[in-house]
Amino acid sequence: MKYLPFAEPGKAPFPERMRPNDLDEVVGQGKILGSGGPLRTLIERGDYRSLLFWGPPGSGKTTVGQIISRRSGAEFVHLSAALSGVKEVKAVLEHSRESFELEGKRDLLFLDEIHRFTRNQQDVLLSYLEAGSIIFIGATTENPSFTLNAALLSRCQLFVFSSLSSEDIVGLVRRAIGDEKGLGGQFKITAEAERAIIALSDGDARRALTTTELVASIATGEMIDVPLVERAVQHKGLNYDRSGEEHYNLISALHKSIRNSDPDAALYWLARMVEGGEDPRYIARRLIRVASEDVGLADPQGLRIALEAREAVDAIGLPECDLALAQAAVYLACAPKSNALYVGLTAAREDVRNLPTQPVPLHLRNAPTNLMKDLSYGNGYKYAHDYEEGIAQMECLPPSLAGRTYYSPTKRGDEKTLSERLDKIRRSHGQQET
């Protein structure tokens, strides 16, 4: 069993040295840790129930766990579900139960990346949480409703941690520069350099502190400016997990920006995904879906362009295919929009699923055998090309659905012409005008 001790100043990594020791030192999370905040209230009352912390890296989850450990007098046991198995977790749970039964003392188990455990593996925690023999905090960067089982969620109080704001990061950087535990006031920093560190940190306190230390380590004078920051940090790292919630958040943002005819937003979200390392084939597949779902027959060219972008991805890959994806995204964003196909197919599928299965009307069936002819297959069929307009007065839906309208084109783009044509067709069928 390995316990994570509190770091000694000057010997631990820079972010550890700067880690807050009490709630008043915590930067950000004002909604839950500010005066009267729900998590702060629980901690100050000594109500050490089982907790789940959900938030991005560097938002203070481990820090708050350590503060609770210090306040409660419990031994802080830090395990990661990415590195530790159920056997190690169970050993901690058993040790805490024995201490609780013999001495009335509990350990605090801080299980990081709890989403890495399967739902069955998470069950090992349940009986110990029920007994209250351990103070438990599970931390995750993934949406708990997708990754944690219902039994565990019902036994824990969930708190959501947010990325640090720009103001939070500035305060953190200034404290790191001036504090004796940090750089001890040896440096000054320009406002532009602060903004550069804000952009590089992406709301992650640990990344902001690591960047500040790295910049200071290559400084030749006492001033930290933008060129120094750029020299120290060659490339911005992005928080992006191709299998996690952010993956779905970003593709949703891209799809909805295109649907709302916003090419600038579409390019931004596309760039976020490409820079984050998303598979370009996945992006191309979603653009094909957008072309059919949101542009549809208002501009049939959109589907062709999306398909050609998919071909470009296969032909040349990244980084060269990025412009083909951008071309498709911008074209679809600027194209006239119609979801009439989506609405129509959805309505037809609902009827298929919810209504009794309808037989194909006899006049629409082929009759390749004499038996089928004797059974009236094909009787009453009217060949459309025999009529002047190429339209026969013939119902093609089952009798119980006769007259049902699934496709109602908009008056936008190419669908305006289709709408006028369809109005004429439906009048010739004796249906109501759309």
Secondary structure, DSSP 8 states (H G I E B T S, - for coil): --------TTTS-HHHHT--SSGGG--S-HHHHSTT-HHHHHHHHT----EEEE--TTSSHHHHHHHHHHHHT--EEEEETTT--HHHHHHHHHHHHHHHHHHS---EEEEETGGGS-HHHHGGGHHHHHHT-SEEEEEESS-HHHHS-HHHHHHSEEEE-----HHHHHHHHHHHHHSTTTTTT--EE-HHHHHHHHHHHTT-HHHHHHHHHHHHHT-SSSEE-HHHHHHH--S------TTSHHHHHHHHHHHHHHHTT-HHHHHHHHHHHHHTT--HHHHHHHHHHHIIIIIGGG-THHHHHHHHHHHHHHHH-TTTTHHHHHHHHHHHHHS----HHHHHHHHHHHHHHHS------GGGS---SHHHHHTTTTTT---GGGSTTS--S---S-GGGTT-------SSTTHHHHHHHHHHHHHHTT----
